[in-house]
Amino acid sequence: MKDERAERKSIYLIGDTHFDHANIIKYCRRPFANVEAMNKFLIRSWNVTVKDRDTVYFLGDWAYGRRSRSAGYWVRHLNGHIFSVNGSHDRGAKGTKFRVLHYAGYSFLLIHDPSEKPKDWYGWVIHGHVHNNSLKDYPFINGERRTINVSVELIDYKPLNIDFLLALNIDSIRRMKTSRDAPERWEAPF
């Protein structure tokens, strides 16, 4: 019997892994005892989720710290065809400032820092940068701002499948704190 999952390619989104960054554990209240445990968990979660044929859009900040390893080092340990948008800590990484992804009738702006979106962009913005430290303005989904925050802390520390995102009916969501929370929907007009 064929494994349909092996035949089908999927698209994933993720940002802000901050590999090798010990202080991020405290700063973002990540549930890891140390940086080695965090690095191993992030790699394992990514590789269990993403298959070699899948595409991953990485939205910045691969690693950080004096002795942190390069983005290229981490990419070699991760599954999928990875397209990188440069983050604020991605010196020398191969990536772009932003990218537009057209998928299932939507156009998404993929960018690291949501405050750097072009003024003439009115569609959905998928970003990282703010982690879980500005949930009032940048929860997982903010329907008012039309932003989707894929910092690892909000998406269970693994790449988020774009089909899961669209199955949520994002246009009906006013706010959703993390990918595990129930969405708060816009009230239907009467």
N, C-alpha and C positions, 0 to 999 in steps of 0.2 A: 504494500500500500504506500502511495506517495505521500510525503509530508508537504501539504500545501504551503505551509510557512516557508519551507526551503525554496519553493518556486517563486513566491511573491516577494517583490522588493518593498520595503517600507521606508518611510521618511521619519527621521527623529530630530528633535531639537533639545539643546542643553547649553548651559553656560556656567561659568564661574566654578570650575572644579578646584582651582587653587591648589593643585598638587604641590606637595613639599612645603606648604605654608602652615606652620604650626600655630601661629596666632589666629588663623581663621577659625579654628575650633572654638576658641573662647569668644571671639568677636561675633560669630554668627550662631553660637550655641549649638555647634554640630555635635552629634552623639558619639564621639570617638575618643578613646583614651589617649591617643597620640597620633602624630602625623603618619607613621608607618601603617597603623591600622586604617586610617582614613584613606591613604593611597590605595591599599589593597582592596578595600571595600568598593571604592569608586571604580577601579578597574574591573573587578568581578561583576558588579552590578551592570556596568556598561556592556561587558562581553556576554553576559547571560541574556541581555535584552536585545542587543544589536547583532545581526548576522553579517557575514562578510559582504554579501551583495547589497545590503541596506545602505542608505544615504543618511549621514548625520550632518546637521548644520550646527556648528559649535559657535556660540555667541560670546566668545572672549574670556580672557583670564585663565589660561591653561595652568600656570604655576606662578609661585611668587616666593621670594626669599633669596638671601645671599647665595645659598648653595642649591637653589632649585635647579632642576634639570629643564632642558629646553622643551618647547612644544613638540618638536620633532621626536624627542625621546618618548613622550607620552603617546603620540599618534602611532608609533610603531608597536605599542602594546594594546591598542584598541581596535575592535572590529569596525568594519564599515568603510565606506568611501566618505571621507571627512572633508567638509568645506568649512573653512574657518573665517570668522569675522574677528578682526583684531580688537582686543580689549585694552584696558588702561595699563595692564601689566604684561603685555605681549610684545616686548621688545624683540625685534628680529624675527618674529613669527611670520610665516607665509600666510597672508590673509588679506581681506579687503576691509574697508571702513564700514560698508554696509552691503546688503544684497537684497534684491526683491525676489520673493518666491511666489510664483503663481501656482495655485493648487485648488482643485475642486471649486472653481468659480471665485476664489478669493485671491487678492494680492496682499501679501504680507511683507512689511519692511522688516528685515532681519538686521539688528543693530545691537551693539553692546550697551551703550548708554542711551536710555530713552530720551534724555534731555537734548540729545544731538540729532533728533529726527529733523528732516527738512521741513521748513515752515509750510510748504505746499503739499505735504503728505497728510491725507485725511483718512486713510484706511487703518487697518490693524497694524500694530507695531509689536513684534516679538523681540524681547530683549533679555539682558542679564543685568549686571552691574550693581543693582541695588540690594541684591541678596534678599534676606528676610528682615532687613533693618528699617524698612519704610513701608510696612504693610498697609498703612492707612492710604497712601497714595499708589503704591505698587504691590498689590497682592498678586496672586497667580493670574487672575483675570480682573481687570478693571474696565467695565463696560462703558463708563463715562469717558475715560481717557482713551479707550480702545487699545489697551495695552495687555500683553501677556508676558508675564515674568517667568522665564525658564531658568532662573538661578537654581542650582542643585537643591538648595534647602527647601524649595517649594514644590519640587517634583520628585521627591523620594530618592534623591541622590542617584538617579539613573535617567538616561535619555527618554524624552516624552514622545510618544508616537503621535504624529499629526492627525491621524484618523481618530484617535481617542479625543483629541482636542475638538475636532469638528463634530464628533458625535454628541458633544455637550450642547450643541446648538449655541455657539458663542454669541450670536447676535441677541439672544434672549437673556443673557447673563448681565446682571448689574454689577455683581461682585462675587468673587470666589477666592477665599483666602489661600488655599493650597490645592494641589491636584487631587487630594483625598477628601476635601471638604465638600459638602453639598453646596451647589450654587444658589446664590440669592438672585432670583429672576426679576426682571422688570414687571411691574404690574400691568396686566392686560387692560386696555381701554374699554370702558363700558358704554 
